[in-house]
Amino acid sequence: MRNFLLSSLLLALFSCSRPVTHSALEEKVMLRDSSLVSPFANGFSSYFFKVKSDIYGHYLSGLLLIKPIRKDDYRIVFTTEVGVTLFDFECSRDSFLVHYCIDKLNRKAVIRTLQKDFRLILMNDLEGKEAFITNSNSETATRVPNKKEEDIYFSNAKDGSTIRIEKNSKKGAKKVLVEMKQYERHFPHVIHIAHQNIQLTIDLTFIER
Amino acid sequence: MNILRIKPLLFFFVLLSLLQGSLKAQPSGFSVLKDTATLKSKLAIAAKETKTIQSDFVQEKNLSVLSEKIITKGNFYFKRENMLRWEYTDPFKYLIIMNKGKVLIKDDSRENKYDMQSNKMFQEINKMIVGSVQGKILTTGEFKYKFFQSDKYYLVELQPLAKNMKNFIKTIYIYFDKNYAVAKLNMEELSGDYTNITFANRKENVPIADEKFLIK
């Protein structure tokens, strides 16, 4: 009995320290322009959202404007409902600029978290990256390994729309889950971002203008 | 509109800005108003006669670098002495009520309540509101004032002196029509962006039920 318990414990520990083994059915590809299409590249001149977020029990709401400036380059402005700008970022393929940020949010950890979240939903840094694709009847999973993490984009097998995104550690620990729902005219009207290891959720509801 | 009417409005607007976490340069077509005493007097007289105000508003947030405007609409209610209700109705529902030392913010179904007494910022706002009721807003040390006039408007330019306000707001402009009613407000932010609020369908001294300002 003791040996069994010890063996089980060792197996569990050993399993946890191994990198995740991926499916042998994965197909390795180099992502091209049309491989994974960002919902934000569908030709709208700008995207306007009502934002509701919970940060460690604190509620913060406001309005988010995402404006394509050029290919893979977006300006992101967050304001309060009353109109005060809280931050103004520019997220391009290879850089992330802080044009403006109020003092309370202007912390490295906050900016880094927001940067990662925005990159995840904008999908503007994927072209040319190595990826591994798994197809099923209903969805396609595109796994994009990065240095310390990997992002998995799940898209509808029929129309290619991105329905879910997972950011995991290399060992498989879930870090961020994004759901893109209520597609209309090829754009998700609801985007839900839920961090798994910190108390942060962000809900974006698209507002027609 | 008079000081009593605009002060709660002004400070309420400032409060809204501070709670959440900007204004245009002086428009052309205005000259310096030399007789500020008459303006202040007229505003004070009108204040005494105002028991309630209700109005529609259109708020236009200008992101100048992006050439983008965010337009929202809603309703504003004021009742003596200092009950305020600022409600966005389009394109989303968002409500702010100030009443008897308490502040309610309701975003869709999510509510947050604040007690002015336990919050220094709210205390300052409350002090300003009381000061405004007594007709002292344009003489407080909280702002630096400039007065202008055109054919259509009297314009009061306010530059905040308090540090917490200066961190968010560069300048506030209040446009009064020639009946001393606030026609529009502009708020210029440090970021260079600005917000215009235009009032329309204004009604004075129409009965407004206290329930409009109820904070449970």
Contacts between the chains, C-beta under 8 A, distances in Angstrom:
chain1	res1	chain2	res2	distance
A	46	B	66	7.7
A	46	B	68	6.0
A	48	B	70	6.9
A	50	B	91	7.9
A	50	B	92	5.0
A	52	B	107	6.8
A	52	B	108	7.5
A	52	B	110	7.2
A	59	B	107	7.6
A	59	B	110	5.9
A	59	B	112	6.4
A	60	B	21	7.9
A	61	B	94	7.7
A	61	B	107	4.6
A	61	B	110	7.5
A	62	B	20	7.0
A	62	B	21	7.8
A	63	B	70	6.1
A	65	B	63	6.7
A	65	B	66	7.3
A	65	B	68	6.1
A	65	B	70	6.6
A	67	B	66	5.3
A	67	B	68	6.3
A	75	B	65	7.7
A	75	B	66	5.7
A	77	B	63	5.8
A	77	B	66	7.0
A	77	B	68	8.0
A	79	B	61	6.2
A	79	B	70	7.0
A	80	B	16	7.9
A	80	B	17	7.6
A	80	B	19	7.7
A	80	B	20	3.1
A	80	B	21	5.5
A	81	B	20	7.0
A	81	B	72	7.3
A	81	B	88	6.1
A	81	B	92	7.5
A	81	B	94	4.7
A	81	B	107	7.6
A	82	B	13	7.7
A	82	B	16	4.1
A	82	B	17	5.7
A	82	B	19	7.5
A	82	B	20	5.7
A	82	B	59	7.9
A	82	B	195	7.7
A	83	B	17	7.6
A	83	B	22	7.9
A	83	B	59	6.2
A	83	B	61	4.2
A	83	B	70	7.5
A	83	B	187	7.0
A	83	B	195	3.7
A	84	B	17	4.9
A	84	B	20	5.5
A	84	B	21	5.9
A	84	B	22	7.4
A	84	B	168	5.8
A	84	B	189	6.6
A	84	B	195	7.9
A	85	B	22	7.1
A	85	B	63	7.8
A	85	B	189	6.0
A	85	B	191	4.9
A	85	B	193	5.3
A	86	B	20	7.5
A	86	B	21	5.0
A	88	B	65	7.9
A	88	B	191	6.6
A	99	B	65	7.7
A	100	B	191	4.6
A	102	B	21	6.0
A	102	B	167	7.7
A	102	B	168	7.7
A	103	B	167	7.1
A	104	B	21	7.1
A	207	B	91	4.9
A	207	B	92	6.9
A	208	B	91	7.5
A	209	B	71	7.9
A	209	B	91	7.4
